[in-house]
Every structure is written in structure tokens, then in C-alpha cells.
Amino acid sequence: MRSWTASPEPARRGLLLAALALPACATAPEPPPGCTGAPGPALWLLDAGWHTEIGLPPQALPLPLAAIFPEAALVFFGFGKRDFVLAERPGPAEWLTGPIPGPAAIQVSAWPAPPARALRLPAAPEALGPALLASFAPGLPLIESRPNRRFHAAARGYSLAYTCNSWTAEMLAAAGLPVRSEGVVLAGGVMAEAARLPGACRPMKPA
């Protein structure tokens, strides 16, 4: 099971963006403890390096979304610029044009268990359903299908004012978690806030 990752060369090209976005980053707290049980409802937050994703069990999703991967243990959703998201390995062109506003896509991924770099956050996942569904373009138009992954058109475009991590923070807030969504650009800002939430924990047996 793979997700988006950044290589060292593109990362250098992202230094300017990172410098501009430093206010959105926070110093990470101590790593949360391992999850020792599963009391109460929860959702998952995945740290995929330079971007973040939200994971829920299919039964907690609205019907159109639950039908994408009904047999998965968890379904993860990630927002991003369309040409960047669709690139198997983003190259110089995608990194150089990355900060430029453009159409966005939502990647939907099936997972058999929580990923190693995920956080379990106590929250009612059903509360996130309406906001998550509204993030897709009407009718959930499919852009591309790959094994265990689907790419759908997003309702809103990508820009430096609304990045993949801005979207994630907005989804966490929609789920009722006290996470700030304004001004969030980098993954570190989202993960640092989430790691401080009471009850946040890491999976004991990750995928």
C-alpha cells in the first residue's frame, strides 16, 4: 500500500514554499503513546510526509463514499492539486508549478489496517461525512482508477491559501476536533496540533 512521498531533489525545490509557510508549522510534541484499545468512536490522521490524509471505516461514511471501497478496514481521503496527485512520482514540472493555483483532486485509498504513520483521534467519524462529501465535485466524477486507489474531482481548487493540509485541518474541525484550519499550509502544523489532542495515539499493529 503506497501513498504520496517526496524525494530529496523535489524537496529542495520546495524550500521556498516551506520558508513562506513557516508560521503554519509548529514544533512537534512528544510522540503520542501507542493505542492500547479502541474505546469509543475515532478517525485516523495520516502523516504522509508533505501532506496529510483522513481515514474512516466505510460504515461511518455517507453512502456514495462508502461504496467506493466497501470491504476496506479503513478508507483514507487526501486533497491535492490534480496534476501533482495523479503523478506517480512528481517530477520537476509538478514541483515547479506546485504553488500555482489549479484544479484539485481527492485521492481515496483502501487500507487493511491503520498505517504506521497515522494517529488515532477520538471523534465521531459520522460527523465528518457531510463535509467530506461536499469536498467532492457533484456526482463524484472519477478521474482515474488504480489498485486500491481512486482519484475524484474536487469541488474546490488548490492554492497556497488552500492546500492539502488546509483541507485536512478543515475536515478535522468539521469532525468536532479543536484544530485550527486558518493559515495551515504544511503537514507539520496539522500533525503537531493533532498529536496534542487528548486521547491521540499511534497504532500498535500498523499496516
MDAnalysis code that builds the backbone (N, CA, C; Angstrom):
import MDAnalysis as mda
import numpy as np

u = mda.Universe.empty(621, n_residues=207, atom_resindex=np.repeat(np.arange(207), 3), trajectory=True)
u.add_TopologyAttr("name", ["N", "CA", "C"] * 207)
u.add_TopologyAttr("resid", np.arange(1, 208))
u.add_TopologyAttr("resname", ["MET", "ARG", "SER", "TRP", "THR", "ALA", "SER", "PRO", "GLU", "PRO", "ALA", "ARG", "ARG", "GLY", "LEU", "LEU", "LEU", "ALA", "ALA", "LEU", "ALA", "LEU", "PRO", "ALA", "CYS", "ALA", "THR", "ALA", "PRO", "GLU", "PRO", "PRO", "PRO", "GLY", "CYS", "THR", "GLY", "ALA", "PRO", "GLY", "PRO", "ALA", "LEU", "TRP", "LEU", "LEU", "ASP", "ALA", "GLY", "TRP", "HIS", "THR", "GLU", "ILE", "GLY", "LEU", "PRO", "PRO", "GLN", "ALA", "LEU", "PRO", "LEU", "PRO", "LEU", "ALA", "ALA", "ILE", "PHE", "PRO", "GLU", "ALA", "ALA", "LEU", "VAL", "PHE", "PHE", "GLY", "PHE", "GLY", "LYS", "ARG", "ASP", "PHE", "VAL", "LEU", "ALA", "GLU", "ARG", "PRO", "GLY", "PRO", "ALA", "GLU", "TRP", "LEU", "THR", "GLY", "PRO", "ILE", "PRO", "GLY", "PRO", "ALA", "ALA", "ILE", "GLN", "VAL", "SER", "ALA", "TRP", "PRO", "ALA", "PRO", "PRO", "ALA", "ARG", "ALA", "LEU", "ARG", "LEU", "PRO", "ALA", "ALA", "PRO", "GLU", "ALA", "LEU", "GLY", "PRO", "ALA", "LEU", "LEU", "ALA", "SER", "PHE", "ALA", "PRO", "GLY", "LEU", "PRO", "LEU", "ILE", "GLU", "SER", "ARG", "PRO", "ASN", "ARG", "ARG", "PHE", "HIS", "ALA", "ALA", "ALA", "ARG", "GLY", "TYR", "SER", "LEU", "ALA", "TYR", "THR", "CYS", "ASN", "SER", "TRP", "THR", "ALA", "GLU", "MET", "LEU", "ALA", "ALA", "ALA", "GLY", "LEU", "PRO", "VAL", "ARG", "SER", "GLU", "GLY", "VAL", "VAL", "LEU", "ALA", "GLY", "GLY", "VAL", "MET", "ALA", "GLU", "ALA", "ALA", "ARG", "LEU", "PRO", "GLY", "ALA", "CYS", "ARG", "PRO", "MET", "LYS", "PRO", "ALA"])
u.atoms.positions = np.array([
    [0.848, -1.183, 0.000],
    [0.000, 0.000, 0.000],
    [0.883, 1.232, 0.000],
    [0.739, 2.121, -0.974],
    [1.611, 3.270, -1.039],
    [0.812, 4.555, -0.929],
    [1.492, 5.608, -0.577],
    [0.882, 6.917, -0.542],
    [1.891, 7.898, -1.099],
    [1.527, 9.156, -1.165],
    [2.409, 10.140, -1.758],
    [3.633, 10.327, -0.886],
    [4.817, 10.417, -1.501],
    [6.046, 10.677, -0.768],
    [6.886, 11.667, -1.555],
    [7.793, 12.318, -0.865],
    [8.655, 13.285, -1.518],
    [10.073, 12.769, -1.559],
    [10.791, 12.973, -2.682],
    [12.182, 12.583, -2.798],
    [13.062, 13.780, -2.462],
    [14.378, 13.573, -2.161],
    [15.235, 14.669, -1.754],
    [15.313, 15.796, -2.773],
    [15.402, 15.464, -4.095],
    [15.551, 16.512, -5.089],
    [14.330, 17.428, -5.143],
    [13.096, 16.903, -5.268],
    [11.937, 17.782, -5.228],
    [11.837, 18.524, -3.914],
    [12.281, 17.916, -2.837],
    [12.181, 18.583, -1.546],
    [12.973, 19.876, -1.543],
    [14.136, 19.886, -2.244],
    [14.917, 21.113, -2.305],
    [14.162, 22.201, -3.033],
    [13.404, 21.771, -4.055],
    [12.629, 22.764, -4.807],
    [11.498, 23.331, -3.964],
    [11.123, 22.600, -2.912],
    [10.041, 23.082, -2.057],
    [10.509, 23.947, -0.915],
    [11.828, 24.255, -0.839],
    [12.330, 25.033, 0.291],
    [11.725, 26.426, 0.339],
    [11.539, 27.042, -0.829],
    [10.970, 28.382, -0.828],
    [9.565, 28.361, -0.287],
    [8.758, 27.394, -0.718],
    [7.396, 27.263, -0.211],
    [7.413, 27.023, 1.288],
    [8.325, 26.178, 1.740],
    [8.407, 25.891, 3.168],
    [8.756, 27.136, 3.957],
    [9.663, 27.954, 3.418],
    [10.048, 29.173, 4.118],
    [8.874, 30.136, 4.227],
    [8.110, 30.229, 3.155],
    [6.945, 31.114, 3.183],
    [5.897, 30.629, 4.167],
    [5.874, 29.323, 4.403],
    [4.821, 28.737, 5.223],
    [5.257, 28.448, 6.644],
    [6.419, 28.921, 7.086],
    [6.916, 28.599, 8.415],
    [5.925, 28.911, 9.530],
    [5.154, 30.016, 9.450],
    [4.200, 30.272, 10.529],
    [3.192, 29.159, 10.709],
    [2.956, 28.374, 9.671],
    [1.956, 27.305, 9.777],
    [2.518, 26.075, 10.461],
    [3.839, 26.009, 10.641],
    [4.466, 24.836, 11.257],
    [4.631, 25.062, 12.743],
    [4.505, 24.009, 13.490],
    [4.726, 24.078, 14.927],
    [5.724, 23.004, 15.308],
    [6.438, 23.213, 16.385],
    [7.357, 22.196, 16.871],
    [6.554, 20.989, 17.334],
    [6.926, 19.822, 16.858],
    [6.159, 18.623, 17.190],
    [6.323, 18.280, 18.668],
    [5.247, 17.898, 19.339],
    [5.340, 17.486, 20.731],
    [5.915, 16.077, 20.826],
    [6.004, 15.563, 22.037],
    [6.441, 14.182, 22.211],
    [5.485, 13.252, 21.464],
    [6.026, 12.173, 20.861],
    [5.156, 11.248, 20.131],
    [4.045, 10.709, 21.031],
    [2.814, 10.626, 20.513],
    [1.716, 10.078, 21.306],
    [1.977, 8.624, 21.657],
    [1.365, 8.122, 22.693],
    [1.563, 6.717, 23.079],
    [0.896, 5.782, 22.078],
    [1.259, 4.503, 22.168],
    [0.611, 3.510, 21.341],
    [-0.807, 3.254, 21.826],
    [-1.703, 2.981, 20.891],
    [-3.096, 2.715, 21.249],
    [-3.180, 1.357, 21.952],
    [-3.733, 1.345, 23.126],
    [-3.853, 0.097, 23.880],
    [-5.234, -0.518, 23.774],
    [-6.148, 0.189, 23.150],
    [-7.509, -0.314, 22.983],
    [-8.230, 0.568, 21.991],
    [-9.493, 0.343, 21.798],
    [-10.267, 1.155, 20.866],
    [-11.576, 1.585, 21.502],
    [-11.504, 2.293, 22.651],
    [-12.741, 2.732, 23.291],
    [-13.360, 3.913, 22.564],
    [-14.588, 3.770, 22.182],
    [-15.302, 4.879, 21.581],
    [-14.966, 5.086, 20.117],
    [-15.717, 5.964, 19.456],
    [-15.516, 6.236, 18.031],
    [-14.225, 7.014, 17.796],
    [-13.697, 6.912, 16.589],
    [-12.437, 7.584, 16.276],
    [-12.296, 7.718, 14.762],
    [-11.406, 8.615, 14.368],
    [-10.966, 8.695, 12.983],
    [-9.442, 8.693, 12.992],
    [-8.836, 8.593, 11.796],
    [-7.390, 8.479, 11.694],
    [-6.825, 9.628, 10.875],
    [-5.653, 10.096, 11.272],
    [-4.946, 11.157, 10.566],
    [-3.596, 10.601, 10.127],
    [-3.335, 10.596, 8.827],
    [-2.106, 10.026, 8.277],
    [-1.110, 11.124, 7.933],
    [0.104, 10.993, 8.446],
    [1.230, 11.847, 8.083],
    [1.962, 11.176, 6.928],
    [1.780, 11.689, 5.714],
    [2.384, 11.088, 4.527],
    [3.594, 11.883, 4.059],
    [4.257, 12.580, 4.971],
    [5.449, 13.339, 4.621],
    [5.146, 14.795, 4.403],
    [4.786, 15.156, 3.192],
    [4.485, 16.563, 2.908],
    [2.982, 16.839, 2.865],
    [2.187, 15.818, 3.027],
    [0.742, 16.046, 3.061],
    [0.098, 15.089, 4.056],
    [-1.174, 15.315, 4.335],
    [-1.901, 14.542, 5.328],
    [-3.201, 14.012, 4.733],
    [-3.720, 12.949, 5.342],
    [-4.967, 12.344, 4.885],
    [-5.834, 11.976, 6.085],
    [-7.120, 11.849, 5.836],
    [-8.099, 11.480, 6.855],
    [-8.611, 10.075, 6.560],
    [-8.687, 9.220, 7.589],
    [-9.160, 7.856, 7.407],
    [-10.355, 7.542, 8.281],
    [-11.320, 6.820, 7.705],
    [-12.520, 6.411, 8.421],
    [-12.903, 5.000, 7.994],
    [-13.630, 4.273, 8.834],
    [-14.182, 2.984, 8.390],
    [-15.323, 3.224, 7.407],
    [-15.504, 2.356, 6.417],
    [-16.553, 2.580, 5.416],
    [-17.938, 2.772, 6.014],
    [-18.229, 2.072, 7.112],
    [-19.566, 2.161, 7.696],
    [-19.866, 3.540, 8.292],
    [-18.832, 4.363, 8.481],
    [-19.041, 5.702, 9.021],
    [-19.204, 6.743, 7.915],
    [-19.099, 6.316, 6.655],
    [-19.138, 7.245, 5.526],
    [-20.544, 7.351, 4.933],
    [-20.878, 8.490, 4.333],
    [-22.130, 8.595, 3.582],
    [-22.122, 7.572, 2.438],
    [-23.274, 7.114, 2.034],
    [-23.387, 6.012, 1.080],
    [-22.550, 6.186, -0.183],
    [-22.556, 7.343, -0.856],
    [-21.747, 7.429, -2.087],
    [-20.269, 7.171, -1.843],
    [-19.752, 7.582, -0.693],
    [-18.337, 7.380, -0.382],
    [-18.084, 5.977, 0.155],
    [-19.002, 5.465, 0.932],
    [-18.845, 4.113, 1.475],
    [-18.799, 3.072, 0.372],
    [-19.419, 3.364, -0.760],
    [-19.483, 2.405, -1.860],
    [-18.190, 2.344, -2.665],
    [-17.246, 3.253, -2.432],
    [-16.002, 3.246, -3.212],
    [-15.151, 2.035, -2.847],
    [-14.933, 1.829, -1.528],
    [-14.176, 0.668, -1.047],
    [-14.923, 0.069, 0.143],
    [-16.049, -0.598, -0.112],
    [-16.884, -1.078, 0.995],
    [-16.241, -2.169, 1.843],
    [-15.263, -2.890, 1.299],
    [-14.662, -4.005, 2.031],
    [-13.389, -3.603, 2.791],
    [-12.938, -2.373, 2.650],
    [-11.702, -1.943, 3.312],
    [-11.919, -1.783, 4.812],
    [-10.866, -2.004, 5.576],
    [-10.947, -1.738, 7.016],
    [-11.021, -0.240, 7.259],
    [-10.225, 0.517, 6.511],
    [-10.221, 1.972, 6.593],
    [-10.131, 2.551, 5.188],
    [-10.781, 3.686, 4.992],
    [-10.706, 4.406, 3.724],
    [-10.107, 5.776, 4.017],
    [-9.007, 6.100, 3.328],
    [-8.338, 7.377, 3.552],
    [-8.611, 8.329, 2.397],
    [-8.728, 9.623, 2.744],
    [-9.030, 10.667, 1.775],
    [-7.954, 11.742, 1.866],
    [-7.437, 12.153, 0.702],
    [-6.444, 13.210, 0.663],
    [-6.706, 14.168, -0.480],
    [-6.627, 15.452, -0.201],
    [-6.885, 16.516, -1.181],
    [-5.554, 17.004, -1.746],
    [-5.519, 17.384, -3.022],
    [-4.295, 17.938, -3.581],
    [-4.493, 18.474, -4.982],
    [-3.472, 19.193, -5.466],
    [-3.517, 19.706, -6.832],
    [-3.571, 18.533, -7.805],
    [-4.426, 18.616, -8.806],
    [-4.752, 17.447, -9.617],
    [-3.536, 16.863, -10.330],
    [-2.747, 17.669, -11.045],
    [-1.632, 17.091, -11.795],
    [-0.570, 16.516, -10.857],
    [-0.450, 17.079, -9.659],
    [0.513, 16.586, -8.686],
    [0.049, 15.258, -8.090],
    [-1.220, 15.195, -7.753],
    [-1.790, 13.993, -7.151],
    [-1.722, 12.812, -8.114],
    [-1.957, 13.064, -9.390],
    [-2.025, 11.989, -10.365],
    [-0.646, 11.490, -10.796],
    [0.400, 12.263, -10.535],
    [1.748, 11.844, -10.912],
    [2.225, 10.737, -9.973],
    [2.632, 9.601, -10.527],
    [3.128, 8.504, -9.690],
    [4.350, 8.964, -8.897],
    [5.275, 9.653, -9.567],
    [6.426, 10.259, -8.913],
    [6.542, 11.675, -9.446],
    [6.037, 12.686, -8.706],
    [6.085, 14.063, -9.202],
    [7.496, 14.463, -9.625],
    [7.607, 15.022, -10.831],
    [8.889, 15.435, -11.366],
    [9.093, 16.938, -11.255],
    [10.147, 17.452, -11.896],
    [10.442, 18.887, -11.806],
    [9.276, 19.770, -12.218],
    [8.557, 19.383, -13.263],
    [7.450, 20.215, -13.738],
    [6.376, 20.351, -12.665],
    [6.034, 19.219, -12.031],
    [4.982, 19.269, -10.993],
    [5.437, 20.086, -9.784],
    [6.718, 19.940, -9.390],
    [7.192, 20.682, -8.216],
    [7.324, 22.166, -8.502],
    [7.758, 22.515, -9.710],
    [7.927, 23.933, -10.031],
    [6.589, 24.646, -10.155],
    [5.584, 23.941, -10.653],
    [4.262, 24.563, -10.813],
    [3.354, 24.283, -9.623],
    [3.858, 23.521, -8.636],
    [3.037, 23.149, -7.496],
    [2.355, 24.301, -6.777],
    [3.068, 25.418, -6.511],
    [2.423, 26.516, -5.785],
    [1.382, 27.279, -6.600],
    [1.352, 27.057, -7.921],
    [0.412, 27.790, -8.771],
    [-0.988, 27.210, -8.589],
    [-1.992, 28.053, -8.370],
    [-3.364, 27.538, -8.198],
    [-3.814, 26.715, -9.407],
    [-4.651, 25.725, -9.145],
    [-5.165, 24.888, -10.222],
    [-6.242, 23.945, -9.733],
    [-6.821, 23.149, -10.644],
    [-7.850, 22.181, -10.256],
    [-7.294, 21.171, -9.262],
    [-8.153, 20.687, -8.407],
    [-7.737, 19.739, -7.370],
    [-8.444, 18.402, -7.543],
    [-7.875, 17.401, -6.898],
    [-8.458, 16.054, -6.893],
    [-8.432, 15.520, -5.472],
    [-9.258, 14.534, -5.228],
    [-9.265, 13.837, -3.943],
    [-8.887, 12.389, -4.190],
    [-7.808, 11.962, -3.541],
    [-7.382, 10.571, -3.626],
    [-8.090, 9.769, -2.541],
    [-8.672, 8.655, -2.929],
    [-9.352, 7.753, -1.997],
    [-8.586, 6.440, -1.999],
    [-8.133, 5.991, -0.820],
    [-7.296, 4.796, -0.722],
    [-7.892, 3.796, 0.258],
    [-7.785, 2.518, -0.093],
    [-8.245, 1.435, 0.785],
    [-7.070, 0.899, 1.583],
    [-7.256, 0.730, 2.892],
    [-6.211, 0.206, 3.772],
    [-6.758, -0.968, 4.580],
    [-5.926, -2.010, 4.799],
    [-6.366, -3.153, 5.588],
    [-6.247, -2.933, 7.088],
    [-5.497, -1.900, 7.493],
    [-5.270, -1.576, 8.906],
    [-4.730, -0.162, 8.966],
    [-4.692, 0.449, 10.146],
    [-4.138, 1.800, 10.243],
    [-2.682, 1.838, 9.795],
    [-2.274, 2.823, 8.984],
    [-0.877, 2.951, 8.570],
    [0.035, 3.278, 9.750],
    [1.323, 2.989, 9.574],
    [2.283, 3.201, 10.658],
    [2.374, 4.662, 11.069],
    [2.235, 5.577, 10.120],
    [2.402, 6.994, 10.426],
    [1.056, 7.689, 10.640],
    [0.116, 6.951, 11.181],
    [-1.212, 7.514, 11.439],
    [-1.413, 7.763, 12.924],
    [-2.290, 8.700, 13.213],
    [-2.727, 8.976, 14.577],
    [-4.194, 8.620, 14.709],
    [-4.542, 7.953, 15.788],
    [-5.949, 7.708, 16.101],
    [-6.447, 8.873, 16.944],
    [-7.539, 9.512, 16.503],
    [-8.082, 10.667, 17.195],
    [-9.511, 10.383, 17.635],
    [-9.786, 10.475, 18.930],
    [-11.154, 10.261, 19.402],
    [-12.094, 11.308, 18.816],
    [-13.040, 10.866, 18.040],
    [-14.014, 11.764, 17.410],
    [-15.115, 10.906, 16.816],
    [-16.246, 11.513, 16.563],
    [-17.352, 10.803, 15.914],
    [-17.142, 10.884, 14.409],
    [-16.705, 9.807, 13.751],
    [-16.405, 9.892, 12.322],
    [-17.616, 10.249, 11.476],
    [-18.812, 9.870, 11.943],
    [-20.021, 10.193, 11.173],
    [-20.222, 11.696, 11.039],
    [-19.710, 12.473, 12.001],
    [-19.871, 13.929, 11.952],
    [-19.114, 14.532, 10.784],
    [-18.110, 13.821, 10.306],
    [-17.291, 14.324, 9.207],
    [-17.939, 14.098, 7.845],
    [-18.889, 13.173, 7.767],
    [-19.468, 12.767, 6.491],
    [-19.929, 13.896, 5.589],
    [-20.786, 14.818, 6.058],
    [-21.283, 15.879, 5.173],
    [-20.167, 16.753, 4.597],
    [-19.201, 17.145, 5.423],
    [-18.109, 17.987, 4.937],
    [-17.238, 17.230, 3.947],
    [-17.006, 15.952, 4.223],
    [-16.191, 15.142, 3.328],
    [-16.868, 14.985, 1.975],
    [-18.149, 14.685, 1.985],
    [-18.890, 14.514, 0.738],
    [-18.926, 15.815, -0.055],
    [-19.058, 16.954, 0.643],
    [-19.100, 18.258, -0.023],
    [-17.760, 18.629, -0.649],
    [-16.683, 17.943, -0.274],
    [-15.369, 18.223, -0.850],
    [-15.242, 17.684, -2.271],
    [-16.098, 16.738, -2.640],
    [-16.079, 16.172, -3.984],
    [-16.937, 17.021, -4.915],
    [-16.549, 17.077, -6.186],
    [-17.403, 17.713, -7.181],
    [-18.719, 16.945, -7.252],
    [-19.818, 17.609, -7.564],
    [-21.116, 16.935, -7.615],
    [-21.085, 15.700, -8.511],
    [-21.630, 14.609, -7.991],
    [-21.648, 13.364, -8.739],
    [-20.413, 12.515, -8.573],
    [-19.443, 12.973, -7.790],
    [-18.183, 12.260, -7.545],
    [-17.508, 11.836, -8.850],
    [-17.286, 12.755, -9.799],
    [-16.688, 12.358, -11.076],
    [-15.323, 11.699, -10.883],
    [-15.161, 10.511, -11.472],
    [-13.928, 9.746, -11.345],
    [-12.936, 10.204, -12.404],
    [-11.715, 10.524, -11.971],
    [-10.656, 10.939, -12.887],
    [-9.832, 9.731, -13.324],
    [-9.470, 8.895, -12.358],
    [-8.623, 7.743, -12.660],
    [-8.778, 6.701, -11.564],
    [-8.616, 5.442, -11.952],
    [-8.707, 4.335, -11.003],
    [-7.428, 3.514, -11.049],
    [-6.871, 3.171, -9.867],
    [-5.689, 2.326, -9.734],
    [-5.966, 1.308, -8.631],
    [-5.163, 0.277, -8.512],
    [-5.402, -0.702, -7.446],
    [-5.439, -0.053, -6.068],
    [-6.540, -0.235, -5.376],
    [-6.752, 0.293, -4.029],
    [-6.756, 1.822, -3.964],
    [-6.849, 2.487, -5.099],
    [-6.894, 3.944, -5.114],
    [-7.842, 4.439, -6.195],
    [-8.539, 5.517, -5.873],
    [-9.394, 6.195, -6.832],
    [-9.109, 7.686, -6.746],
    [-9.205, 8.362, -7.884],
    [-8.985, 9.801, -7.917],
    [-10.250, 10.468, -8.442],
    [-10.818, 11.352, -7.636],
    [-12.062, 12.028, -7.992],
    [-11.836, 13.541, -8.064],
    [-12.628, 14.206, -8.893],
    [-12.544, 15.662, -8.992],
    [-13.025, 16.294, -7.687],
    [-12.297, 17.309, -7.252],
    [-12.660, 18.027, -6.029],
    [-13.579, 19.193, -6.350],
    [-14.363, 19.581, -5.377],
    [-15.291, 20.693, -5.568],
    [-14.572, 22.033, -5.575],
    [-13.396, 22.082, -4.943],
    [-12.664, 23.337, -4.794],
    [-11.262, 23.174, -5.369],
    [-10.702, 24.276, -5.883],
    [-9.365, 24.235, -6.442],
    [-8.281, 24.334, -5.387],
    [-7.059, 24.037, -5.814],
    [-5.882, 24.095, -4.945],
    [-5.207, 25.450, -5.075],
    [-4.685, 25.970, -3.966],
    [-3.880, 27.191, -3.973],
    [-3.054, 27.209, -2.697],
    [-2.120, 28.136, -2.584],
    [-1.334, 28.251, -1.359],
    [-2.202, 28.665, -0.177],
    [-3.362, 29.247, -0.466],
    [-4.290, 29.602, 0.607],
    [-5.181, 28.429, 0.991],
    [-5.174, 27.380, 0.164],
    [-5.987, 26.198, 0.455],
    [-5.247, 24.984, -0.074],
    [-4.384, 24.420, 0.757],
    [-3.539, 23.295, 0.384],
    [-4.158, 21.984, 0.859],
    [-3.425, 20.891, 0.602],
    [-3.885, 19.586, 1.075],
    [-4.016, 19.571, 2.592],
    [-3.107, 20.270, 3.270],
    [-3.144, 20.282, 4.733],
    [-4.179, 21.243, 5.287],
    [-4.468, 22.316, 4.536],
    [-5.586, 23.191, 4.915],
    [-6.883, 22.392, 4.907],
    [-7.029, 21.593, 3.854],
    [-8.237, 20.767, 3.723],
    [-8.337, 19.778, 4.875],
    [-7.221, 19.117, 5.208],
    [-7.237, 18.147, 6.299],
    [-7.633, 18.803, 7.609],
    [-7.046, 19.956, 7.914],
    [-7.388, 20.658, 9.143],
    [-8.870, 21.045, 9.155],
    [-9.383, 21.438, 8.001],
    [-10.805, 21.784, 7.894],
    [-11.682, 20.570, 8.173],
    [-11.268, 19.387, 7.685],
    [-12.034, 18.176, 7.925],
    [-12.006, 17.794, 9.413],
    [-10.850, 17.943, 10.060],
    [-10.760, 17.636, 11.483],
    [-11.669, 18.564, 12.291],
    [-11.684, 19.837, 11.914],
    [-12.565, 20.778, 12.600],
    [-14.031, 20.413, 12.382],
    [-14.357, 19.949, 11.155],
    [-15.734, 19.548, 10.859],
    [-16.149, 18.346, 11.686],
    [-15.175, 17.519, 12.074],
    [-15.458, 16.349, 12.911],
    [-15.593, 16.723, 14.383],
    [-15.459, 18.008, 14.693],
    [-15.634, 18.467, 16.066],
    [-14.359, 18.541, 16.874],
    [-13.208, 18.366, 16.228],
    [-11.946, 18.430, 16.954],
    [-11.439, 19.876, 17.016],
    [-10.828, 20.275, 18.130],
    [-10.348, 21.661, 18.279],
    [-9.041, 21.887, 17.530],
    [-9.118, 21.855, 16.205],
    [-7.955, 22.043, 15.355],
    [-8.155, 23.297, 14.518],
    [-7.138, 24.143, 14.486],
    [-7.213, 25.385, 13.716],
    [-6.993, 25.071, 12.242],
    [-7.876, 25.590, 11.383],
    [-7.726, 25.366, 9.950],
    [-7.224, 26.599, 9.205],
    [-7.362, 27.785, 9.789],
    [-6.930, 29.006, 9.115],
    [-5.405, 29.092, 9.080],
    [-4.871, 29.371, 7.900],
    [-3.439, 29.573, 7.777],
    [-2.600, 28.324, 7.751],
    [-3.202, 27.147, 7.757],
    [-2.436, 25.902, 7.742],
    [-1.958, 25.619, 6.320],
    [-0.661, 25.382, 6.147],
    [-0.099, 25.080, 4.839],
    [0.648, 23.754, 4.850],
    [1.462, 23.529, 5.859],
    [2.325, 22.347, 5.895],
    [1.765, 21.246, 6.782],
    [2.207, 20.014, 6.487],
    [1.740, 18.854, 7.245],
    [2.122, 18.953, 8.715],
    [3.297, 19.502, 9.003],
    [3.750, 19.590, 10.382],
    [2.803, 20.346, 11.282],
    [2.169, 21.394, 10.752],
    [1.228, 22.156, 11.552],
    [0.019, 21.342, 11.957],
    [-0.499, 20.551, 11.016],
    [-1.668, 19.713, 11.300],
    [-1.310, 18.611, 12.296],
    [-0.199, 17.924, 12.041],
    [0.179, 16.800, 12.889],
    [0.522, 17.243, 14.307],
    [1.169, 18.395, 14.444],
    [1.528, 18.878, 15.775],
    [0.282, 19.186, 16.598],
    [-0.693, 19.828, 15.965],
    [-1.945, 20.124, 16.683],
    [-2.663, 18.842, 17.068],
    [-2.744, 17.910, 16.129],
    [-3.476, 16.670, 16.390],
    [-2.799, 15.834, 17.467],
    [-1.474, 15.807, 17.475],
    [-0.749, 14.988, 18.448],
    [-0.977, 15.467, 19.871],
    [-1.354, 16.725, 20.044],
    [-1.584, 17.276, 21.375],
    [-2.997, 17.030, 21.886],
    [-3.879, 16.529, 21.024],
    [-5.263, 16.323, 21.429],
    [-5.357, 15.183, 22.452],
    [-6.188, 15.346, 23.469],
    [-6.356, 14.266, 24.451],
    [-6.817, 12.979, 23.776],
    [-6.176, 11.887, 24.106],
    [-6.564, 10.597, 23.564],
    [-5.900, 10.220, 22.258],
    [-5.097, 11.120, 21.662],
    [-4.402, 10.789, 20.428],
    [-3.402, 9.664, 20.687],
    [-3.327, 8.683, 19.787],
    [-2.403, 7.569, 19.965],
    [-1.993, 7.006, 18.622],
    [-0.899, 6.225, 18.630],
    [-0.374, 5.574, 17.442],
    [-0.866, 4.132, 17.375],
    [-1.060, 3.581, 16.162],
    [-1.483, 2.178, 16.059],
    [-0.416, 1.239, 16.584],
    [-0.831, 0.197, 17.324],
    [0.106, -0.775, 17.851],
    [0.545, -1.779, 16.784],
    [-0.355, -2.120, 15.856],
    [-0.040, -3.071, 14.784],
    [-0.407, -2.432, 13.453],
    [0.453, -1.513, 12.964],
    [0.121, -0.776, 11.752],
    [0.229, -1.631, 10.494],
    [-0.387, -1.128, 9.418],
    [-0.302, -1.797, 8.116],
    [1.082, -1.545, 7.513],
])
